[in-house]
Amino acid sequence: MKIGKLFLLLSLLALFVHAEVGAREKGNGDEYEVFLLLGQSNMAGRGTMLPEDQQTIEQVWLLDDDGKPVPAANPLNRYSSVRKDLALQQIGPGYSFATTLAKRTGRKILLVVNALGGSSVDAWVRNAGLIEERSSIGFNKRQLFEEAVRRGKQAQKYGPIRGILWHQGESDADDRHYTDALSRLMSDLRKALDVPDAVVVVGQIAQWMDCHKAFNRRIRRITRMLSRSAWVSSEGLGMLKDRSDPHFSREGALMLGERYAAKILEMCYPEDR
């Protein structure tokens, strides 16, 4: 009788261990708050990193190239499946966005950063062709929309996608129909990932360049065209080099990330504001 009870106990223990291992392999579906960070070079990060910027970020994880969460550290675009050379990836808005959000909410933040410098909005749409940018690691073998969806679905094993941050437009500054294309892109992303309520926040591009003025006004129209969307200003953000360079400085990128965080806090976590 005692042997039978012992056998039953060991069997139950084995089943419990098997279930726990399986859960870890599949991922805990509500362990993290997931955010997709997409766009071109300013989202990838071009601000000059300082040594202290490369430390592990507390309460923040990155989806790695195997589709698993790992402790986050700059450059955050390191695991992008479409990025340019790793040496180009520096500090972007994702750093201060994630640190601010983790501190204010106390939640575990999982970032999916999949940006490609120089990419146009037309290259991101659902039916676009393979990546044509030769310096991309996804050149002629990956498609931007499909990669965003693939990596987003990987992250959904670990938690819900709460928002999509978008910073792109330097390649489309003279496109009068940009906001229409962006609205369709975000609607398609939500549908493909089955996240109809995910908040979308888009950022303005460099204000020191005269050719961006009309574009930055168009960006503000996103709230009229897409539900649960918002935009953040680039006013006062510093330049990386000079007025001919569209990239933000380290300080500018950090300020932009804080503005993204403020919008996400307002729309996703009003109780933590």
C-alpha positions, 0 to 999 in steps of 0.5 A: 500500500505504501509502495502504491502511494509512493508510486502515485506521488512520484507520478504526480510529481513527474507530471507537475515537473513536465507541465512546468517545463512545458510552460517555460518552453511555450512562454508564460502568456501574461508575464510581460507587457510587449511593445513593438518598436518599428521604423527607420534609423531614429527608431533603430538609434543613432544617438552616440552611446555612452559607456553607462548606456550599455548596462543591463536595463532593470525590468526590461527585456528584448526579444532576441533573434531566437524569439526569446526574452533576454535582459535588455541592453543598448543597442536595442536594435541589436536583434532586429532581423532587418537592421543594418550593420551592428556598429551603426546601431546606437541609442534611440528612444526605446531606452528611455521609453522602456526605463520610464515605463518599467519604473512608473508601472512596476511591470516587466517590459518586453521590447520587440525592436525591428527597425531598418534605417533608410526604409520608406513607408512603402517598404513596410506595407503588407504587400511590399516586396523583399527588402531592397536595401543592400546594407540590411541583413534581410536584403532580398530575403525578408519583408518588413511587414512579415518580419514585424508580424513574425517577431510580434507573434513570437513575443505574444507567447510571453505577454500581450502586445500593448502598443506599437511605437513608430518613428519613420518618415525621413524617406517620405517627407514629401509624400502627401499621402503618407498618413493614409499609408501609415494608417493602413499599415497600422490597421494591417499590423493590428489585424495580423497580430489580432490586437485591435486595441493595441495603442499606436504612437507615432513620432514627428521627425527632425524639426530643424529641417525645413523640408520636414515642416509639412510632414510633421503637420501631417503626422498629427492627423493620425489621431483622426484616421486611426483609433487608439492612436497618438503622436508625439512632438519632436520640438526641441530635440537636439541634432546629432551632427548639423542641420543637414543630418536628420538624426537625433542626438543622444539627449534628443532620443532620450527626450523623445522616448520619454514622450512616447512613454507619457502617451503610453502611460496616458492611454494604457496605464492611466492608473499609473500616471 
